[in-house]
């Protein structure tokens, strides 16, 4: 059974740097992800620390240096409403924000790690919109002006397709993330009406660019929108720890060709109690059963996770597969 921990900000921990430092340095981004791969041999490598911020920053949103080892976040939104998104010119992935730096680090990793897949994170339209407008403002507009929000999401899709082309032109693959759109933050009804048309569009257009079905990673209580996610044609999704995982996996039985990453709750790995971590692995093994297209994931590894906890978890998974 493959173990696929989600490294992100933990890549800073393994080289004893802060997430802010690594997120702002091509060399540190490369070094942190390379050291994490040397430790964990995970597949794929997703290059990034604060993976949901890249596009909003490229559009002009502000990210300030957090205190200590906090995760960088958007601190100033550039739009006051979804209507403002429609006025934005699409960013240039060759020059704007940290996207060029992330791609350069990804190319170095691909050269150093030829036996694994290196992917650049690509944000979903709703997740980007929340960082442009602010989450509360956007949710209010979903209720009061859903048609304008839907138009704004489609406007964002066009820019994301440009980004996907640039990533592929640089010899890299993509991983697609859209957790801001998940229940309970957005209702299943609003997901279907406002988000799904744009999600379908970006997943299908991205797949055409890269030449294969693309991962669609959405965290949260996603069992309520699982059928909608599957309708996009994605070939890879995650079963989040935050949802009813048993029901989720039962609903996946008619879809044996879709790879499912079943996420462990990462908290047992940070508890310092190996038995807690092993029991969590056993629970996920029971959920997977005899499904062939499945792997074990972690959700986002907290920065402070002891690398030994990840290694011991990986060893346990390997020995009990």
N, C-alpha and C positions, 0 to 999 in steps of 0.2 A: 504494500500500500504506500503510495507516494505521500510524503508530508510536505505541505506547501504553506509555510508560515508567511504572513504578510508583514514584511520588515519595516518599510517606511522610516519613521523617526527612530526606530531601534538601530538603524544603520549608523546613526550618530553615536549611540551608546557604545558600540563595539570598537570605536576608535577614540573613545573618551572625549568627544566633542559635544557641544550643544546642538540641538536641532537647528537653531538659527545659523550657527557657523556653517554647518554642512549644507544647509539649504541655499547659502549664498556663495558657495565655492565649488567650481567645477572639479578641482582636484580632490577636495574632501568628499564631494558627492560620489566621485569615482572610488575613492579609497574606502569609504564606509560601506558601499554596496559590495565592493570586491571582498572586503574582510568578512562581511556577513555571509557571502556565498562560500568563501573558504571554510567558514565554520559550519554552515547548515546545508550546503549543497542543494539549495532549494531551486525549484523551477516552477514558474518563471522568476526572473529578476525584474521587478517593477521599479524603475529609476525615479526616486523622488522622496521627499520628506513630508511636506505639506501638499499632498497631491491634488487637493481640490482647489488650490489657490492660483495655479499657474495661469489659467486663461484670464481670470478676473484681473490679475495683476497686469497681464499683457494689455488688457483693455484700459488700464489706468488706475485700478483700485490700489489702495495703500495697505501695506503690511508693515507693522512696527515690530521691533525687536522685543520679544516677550521676556519676562524675568526668568532667571534660572534656566531650567531645561523645558520650559513650556513650548508648546507647539505653535509655530507662527500662524496667525489668523488675520483675516481682513479687518482692518480697523476704520477704514473710510470707504463707503460705497460711492460710486460715481453716478448712480442713477437714483432718482427719487420715485420712479414708477416704471412699470413695464413698457409704457409708451416711450420712455427715454431709451430703452434698449433698442427699439426700432430705428433710432437715429444714429446708433453707433456704427462707425466704420469697422470692419473686421480687422483684427490685429494681424500683423505680418509675422508668421511663425519663424521666418528667417532672421528677424531682427528684434522683435519686441519681447520685453520682460525676460524671464529666466528660461524660456522655452529653448532658445538656441544652446544655452549652457547645458540644459538637461539632455538634449539630443547629443551633444558632443560627449558628455559623460557616458551616455548609453552606447555610443559607438566604441569608446574605449573598453567598456565592459564586454561588449560583444566580441571584440578581438581577444580579450583575456579569458573569456569563458565560452569557448565555442560549443561546448556540450549542453548549454542551456539556452533558453529563449530569453531575450532581453526586450522588454516592452516599455514603452513610454505611456504614462497615464494620460488618458483623454477624458475630460469631464463631460458629463451629460448636460443637456440644455437647462434642466431645472436647477441642477446644482450650481451651474455657472450663474444663472439668473438670481439665485438667492445671494450670491456673493456680490452681484452688481447692484442689487436693489435693497437687500436686507431681508432676512427670512420672514419676519413678521409682516413687513409691507407686502411681500409677494403673496403670502398666504391670504391676506385680506383681499388682494386683487383677484386671486383665484375664485373667491366667493362673489366679488362685486363686478368684476370685468373679465370673466374667463376667456372670452374671445380674444381680447388684446393680449392676455398672457400667452395664449396659444400661438398668436402671431409672433410674439417676442421669442418664444422658444424656437420656432421655425427659423427666425432670423439668426439665432445663435447656431443652429444646425449647419447653416451654410459655411460659417467660419470654421466649425469643427471639421468639416469635410476637407477644407484647405489644410488644416493641421494634419489630418490623417495622411494626406498625399505627401506632405513634406516629410513626415516620419518615415513613410515607406521609401521615399526617394533616398533617404539616408540609410537604408538597409535594415531598419528596425521594424518591430511589430508594435501593436497597440493593445492596451487594456482599457476597457471602458468602465467608468464609475459613475453611478447616479443615485447615491444613497439619500440625498436630500428629498427625493420624491416619494420615499417609502412611507407607508402607514406606521404609526398613527399620526405622523406629521401631516400627511396628505391623505384624505379619505380614498378608499378604492374607487368610489364613483368619480371623484375629481381626477384621479390618476387616469382612468379610462377616457374621460372627456378632454382634459387639458394636456396631459403629459404624453399619453400613448401615441398620438399621431407623430409628434416630434421624435419620440424614442424610436418608433418604427423606422422613421426616415433616416436617422443617424446610424442605427445599427445596420440597416440594409445598404446604405451608401458606403459606410466604412468597410463592410464586408466586400463590397465590389472593389474598393481601393486596395485592400490587403490581399484579396484573393481567397479568403476563407471566412467562415463564420467567426465573429469576434466575441470575446467574453463580454458579458453584461453583468457587472458586479453591483448589486444593490443590497445594502445592509438594512437592518430594521425588521419590522414585522411583516415580511413579504409574502407569507403564505396566502394573504388575501388578494394579492395581485400576481400570483405565480402564473396563472393562465395567460394573463396579459403579457408578462415578460416572455413567456415561451412563444407567444404569437409573433415576436420580433424576428424569430429565426436564429437567435443566439445559439452558439454551440457550447457555451460554458457559463455557468452561473454559480452563485454561492447559496448555501442553505445557512442563513445567519443563526447565531446562537440566540438572538433576540426573538425568534419566531417559534411557532409550534413545529419543531423539527420533525417530529414523527409524522404529522399530517403532511408536511412538505414532502418528505421522502416517499410517502404513499402516492401523492399526486404525481411524482416523477416516474413511477413505474411504467406508464405508457410511453415514456420518452427515453428509451435506453441509450440512444445515441448522444444525448446531451451529457457532457461532463459536469458533475456536481462536486463542488468543494464544500464539504460539510465542516462548518467551523466549530472548533472547540470554544468553550468559554475560556478566555485567556487568563482569568483570575487565578485558577489553580496553579499556573506556572509561576505566578508572582508570589504565591503564599509561602514558598520555601519548604512545602511539604510534598515530597515526591509521590506519596501515596495518593494525595488529592489529584495530582496531574495524571497519574496512571488510571485512576478511576474515571476521570473525564475522557481519556482516550478509549477506555473500554465502552463507555456510554456511546461514543461516536461510532465505534466499530459495530455495535448493535444496531445503530440507525442505518448504517450502510448495508449491512447484511451481505448478500452475495452480488450486489450491484458491481458490475465491472467498470463502468465509467464513473468513478468516484475517487476522491482524494480527501485527505484530512487537512484542514486549514486552521487558522487561529483567530481570524479577525486581525485587527491592527495590534501588533505586539507593542505593549506599552514601552516607552523609552527605558524605564528602570528595570525591565526584565533581565534577570541574570542569564547570560548566555549558557551557563551550565544547565539551567532549567530547560532551555530549548533543546540542547544536545541530548539530555537524558530522555526528554519526551520523544525525540526523533529515534533514539536507540530502542525505546520501548515499542514504538510503532513498527519499526523494522523487525524486531524479534518476535512480534505477535501477529505479523501479517500472514 
